[in-house]
């Protein structure tokens, strides 16, 4: 009988430890998420969701679909968080309908409601519009919702959307203006960790809507003229470029910082 026991010398290869199942599963999921992300076509319009960012040049890079710096693509963990956020928004919408709200989130053909301006170079898509409901408020009303981590959610509750999340506030007023929904918008935030819901009514701020609309025009016009808009920061070590907290607001690291400061502009 042939001896195939370990150490007999009859085995063709030494045994290798089985990979940890958590690592193996996470790795293949991350690969799948990365493949899906790379297949998505870049937006070629100024998006209302990003106009509240501090730096106009950053918004312009995004509009022009300029490739991000090496290593600045979304990490798999971030892609998971994004997807969890979208699923959380769907849950809140279903709960509101169960509660008796007439919430419209898509057209008959399945597309989101939204607006288009500047010849299709400025667009926005809303989470929904509330036509009626069991809560005393003015209808119809724009509905915008987010799913947030615990610390971000708590800060929104403490300081309100306009102060804690100015990018969201800018997004909301643009929707109110372009979709002609001047009643106070209903903003809801789901705490992803506890499933608590925060709600806030946001009156229409015409001045902010005009300011954000003017920013979109500036981005498109400068791009048409092949001119780069000025940086918000005076040096690359600024929080606006490298990311971090400043004046009570979190700034994600700019995905084009190396390109921006490497250019003679």
C-alpha positions as CSV (number, residue, x, y, z in Angstrom):
1,X,0.0,0.0,0.0
2,X,1.3,3.4,-0.9
3,X,2.0,5.6,2.1
4,X,0.4,9.0,1.4
5,X,0.6,10.3,4.9
6,X,2.1,13.8,5.5
7,X,5.9,13.5,5.6
8,X,6.1,10.3,3.6
9,X,7.5,12.1,0.6
10,X,4.8,10.7,-1.7
11,X,2.7,13.9,-1.7
12,X,3.3,16.2,-4.7
13,X,2.7,19.4,-2.9
14,X,2.8,20.5,0.7
15,X,-0.6,21.3,2.2
16,X,-1.6,24.9,2.5
17,X,-3.9,26.4,5.2
18,X,-7.4,27.0,4.1
19,X,-8.0,30.8,3.7
20,X,-10.2,32.4,6.3
21,X,-13.7,32.4,5.0
22,X,-14.4,36.0,6.0
23,X,-11.4,37.2,4.1
24,X,-12.1,35.1,1.1
25,X,-15.8,36.2,0.9
26,X,-14.9,39.9,1.5
27,X,-12.3,39.7,-1.3
28,X,-14.6,38.3,-3.9
29,X,-17.4,40.8,-3.0
30,X,-15.0,43.7,-3.2
31,X,-13.9,42.5,-6.7
32,X,-17.5,42.4,-7.8
33,X,-18.2,45.9,-6.4
34,X,-15.1,47.2,-8.2
35,X,-16.1,45.7,-11.5
36,X,-19.6,47.2,-11.3
37,X,-18.2,50.6,-10.3
38,X,-15.8,50.7,-13.3
39,X,-18.6,49.8,-15.7
40,X,-20.7,52.8,-14.7
41,X,-20.5,55.7,-17.2
42,X,-19.3,59.0,-15.7
43,X,-21.8,61.8,-15.4
44,X,-21.2,64.6,-17.9
45,X,-23.3,67.2,-16.2
46,X,-23.2,69.4,-13.1
47,X,-25.1,67.5,-10.5
48,X,-27.2,69.3,-7.9
49,X,-26.0,66.8,-5.3
50,X,-22.5,68.3,-5.4
51,X,-22.9,72.0,-5.9
52,X,-22.8,72.7,-2.2
53,X,-19.1,71.6,-2.0
54,X,-16.7,74.3,-1.0
55,X,-14.3,74.3,-4.0
56,X,-15.6,75.3,-7.5
57,X,-12.6,73.7,-9.2
58,X,-13.4,70.4,-7.6
59,X,-17.0,70.6,-9.0
60,X,-15.6,71.5,-12.4
61,X,-13.2,68.5,-12.4
62,X,-16.2,66.3,-11.6
63,X,-18.3,67.9,-14.4
64,X,-15.6,67.4,-16.9
65,X,-15.2,63.7,-15.8
66,X,-11.5,64.3,-15.3
67,X,-9.8,61.1,-14.1
68,X,-9.2,61.0,-10.4
69,X,-5.7,60.9,-8.8
70,X,-4.2,57.4,-8.5
71,X,-5.7,55.6,-5.5
72,X,-8.6,58.1,-5.2
73,X,-11.3,55.8,-6.6
74,X,-13.9,54.8,-4.1
75,X,-12.7,52.0,-1.8
76,X,-14.9,48.8,-1.6
77,X,-15.9,49.7,1.9
78,X,-17.1,53.1,0.7
79,X,-19.1,51.4,-2.1
80,X,-20.8,49.1,0.5
81,X,-21.7,52.2,2.6
82,X,-23.2,53.9,-0.4
83,X,-25.3,50.9,-1.2
84,X,-26.4,50.5,2.4
85,X,-27.5,54.1,2.2
86,X,-29.6,53.6,-0.9
87,X,-31.3,50.5,0.7
88,X,-31.9,52.6,3.9
89,X,-33.6,55.3,1.8
90,X,-35.9,52.6,0.2
91,X,-36.8,51.4,3.6
92,X,-37.8,54.8,4.9
93,X,-39.9,55.4,1.7
94,X,-41.8,52.1,2.3
95,X,-42.4,53.0,6.0
96,X,-43.8,56.4,5.1
97,X,-46.2,54.8,2.7
98,X,-47.3,52.3,5.4
99,X,-47.9,55.3,7.6
100,X,-50.3,56.8,5.0
101,X,-48.2,59.3,3.1
102,X,-48.8,59.6,-0.6
103,X,-45.2,59.6,-1.6
104,X,-44.2,59.6,-5.3
105,X,-40.6,58.5,-6.0
106,X,-40.6,57.6,-9.7
107,X,-42.5,58.2,-12.9
108,X,-44.6,55.6,-14.6
109,X,-41.6,54.4,-16.6
110,X,-39.5,53.9,-13.4
111,X,-37.3,56.9,-13.8
112,X,-36.8,59.4,-10.9
113,X,-38.4,62.8,-11.0
114,X,-35.9,65.5,-11.6
115,X,-35.0,68.6,-13.6
116,X,-32.7,69.5,-16.5
117,X,-31.2,72.9,-17.2
118,X,-28.4,74.5,-19.3
119,X,-29.1,72.3,-22.3
120,X,-28.8,69.1,-20.3
121,X,-25.6,70.2,-18.6
122,X,-27.1,70.8,-15.2
123,X,-29.4,68.1,-13.7
124,X,-30.9,66.9,-10.4
125,X,-33.0,63.9,-9.4
126,X,-35.1,64.0,-6.3
127,X,-35.9,61.3,-3.8
128,X,-39.6,62.0,-3.9
129,X,-42.5,64.3,-3.6
130,X,-45.1,64.0,-0.8
131,X,-48.6,64.8,-2.1
132,X,-50.5,64.2,1.1
133,X,-50.2,62.5,4.4
134,X,-51.2,62.1,8.0
135,X,-48.9,64.7,9.5
136,X,-49.8,68.4,9.6
137,X,-47.6,70.1,7.1
138,X,-47.9,71.9,3.7
139,X,-48.4,69.7,0.7
140,X,-47.1,69.0,-1.9
141,X,-43.6,68.9,-0.4
142,X,-40.2,67.8,-1.7
143,X,-38.9,64.8,0.2
144,X,-35.1,64.2,0.6
145,X,-33.7,61.4,2.7
146,X,-30.3,60.1,3.8
147,X,-29.1,57.1,5.7
148,X,-26.2,58.3,8.0
149,X,-23.8,56.7,10.4
150,X,-24.4,57.3,14.1
151,X,-22.1,60.3,14.7
152,X,-23.1,62.1,11.5
153,X,-26.8,61.5,12.3
154,X,-26.4,62.9,15.9
155,X,-24.7,66.0,14.5
156,X,-27.6,66.5,12.1
157,X,-30.1,66.2,15.0
158,X,-28.1,68.6,17.1
159,X,-27.3,71.4,14.6
160,X,-29.9,70.9,11.9
161,X,-29.4,70.2,8.2
162,X,-28.4,73.7,7.1
163,X,-25.6,73.9,9.6
164,X,-24.5,70.3,9.8
165,X,-25.0,69.3,6.2
166,X,-24.8,72.4,3.9
167,X,-24.3,70.2,0.8
168,X,-27.7,68.6,1.5
169,X,-29.3,72.0,2.1
170,X,-28.0,73.3,-1.2
171,X,-29.3,70.2,-3.0
172,X,-32.7,70.6,-1.4
173,X,-33.2,74.3,-2.3
174,X,-32.3,73.6,-5.9
175,X,-34.9,70.9,-6.2
176,X,-37.5,73.2,-4.6
177,X,-36.6,76.0,-7.1
178,X,-36.4,74.0,-10.3
179,X,-39.4,71.7,-9.6
180,X,-41.5,74.6,-8.3
181,X,-42.1,73.1,-4.8
182,X,-41.9,76.2,-2.6
183,X,-43.5,74.6,0.5
184,X,-41.1,73.6,3.2
185,X,-39.2,70.4,2.2
186,X,-39.3,67.3,4.4
187,X,-35.8,66.0,5.2
188,X,-35.5,62.7,6.9
189,X,-32.4,61.0,8.1
190,X,-32.1,57.3,9.1
191,X,-29.5,56.3,11.7
192,X,-28.0,53.2,10.1
193,X,-26.9,51.9,13.6
194,X,-30.1,52.4,15.6
195,X,-32.8,52.7,12.9
196,X,-33.9,56.0,14.5
197,X,-35.5,58.6,12.2
198,X,-34.9,62.3,12.3
199,X,-37.2,64.7,10.4
200,X,-36.9,68.4,9.7
201,X,-38.9,70.8,7.6
202,X,-36.8,73.2,5.6
203,X,-38.3,76.4,4.3
204,X,-37.4,77.5,0.8
205,X,-34.3,79.7,0.8
206,X,-34.5,81.7,-2.5
207,X,-31.1,83.4,-2.0
208,X,-29.3,80.1,-1.5
209,X,-31.1,78.6,-4.5
210,X,-29.9,81.5,-6.7
211,X,-26.4,81.2,-5.4
212,X,-26.2,77.5,-6.2
213,X,-27.7,78.0,-9.6
214,X,-25.2,80.7,-10.3
215,X,-22.4,78.2,-9.4
216,X,-23.7,75.7,-11.9
217,X,-23.7,78.4,-14.6
218,X,-20.1,79.4,-13.7
219,X,-18.9,75.8,-14.0
220,X,-20.5,75.3,-17.4
221,X,-19.4,78.6,-18.8
222,X,-15.8,78.3,-17.6
223,X,-15.6,74.8,-19.0
224,X,-16.9,75.9,-22.4
225,X,-14.2,78.6,-22.4
226,X,-11.6,76.0,-21.5
227,X,-10.8,78.0,-18.3
228,X,-10.3,76.4,-14.9
229,X,-12.1,78.0,-12.0
230,X,-10.1,79.2,-9.0
231,X,-9.2,76.9,-6.1
232,X,-10.9,77.4,-2.8
233,X,-7.7,76.7,-0.9
234,X,-4.5,78.8,-0.9
235,X,-2.2,75.8,-0.3
236,X,-2.4,72.0,-0.8
237,X,-2.3,71.3,2.9
238,X,-5.7,72.9,3.3
239,X,-8.5,70.7,4.8
240,X,-10.5,71.4,1.6
241,X,-7.8,69.5,-0.3
242,X,-6.5,66.9,2.1
243,X,-9.8,66.3,4.0
244,X,-10.7,66.7,7.6
245,X,-12.8,69.0,9.9
246,X,-12.9,72.7,9.4
247,X,-15.4,75.2,10.8
248,X,-17.6,72.4,12.1
249,X,-17.8,70.7,8.7
250,X,-16.3,67.5,7.4
251,X,-14.5,67.8,4.1
252,X,-13.6,64.6,2.2
253,X,-10.2,64.5,0.6
254,X,-10.3,66.0,-2.9
255,X,-9.9,63.2,-5.5
256,X,-8.1,65.6,-7.8
257,X,-5.7,67.4,-5.4
258,X,-2.5,66.1,-7.0
259,X,-3.6,67.0,-10.5
260,X,-4.8,70.4,-9.3
261,X,-1.7,71.5,-7.5
262,X,0.6,69.9,-10.1
263,X,-1.0,72.1,-12.8
264,X,0.3,75.7,-13.3
265,X,-3.1,77.3,-12.8
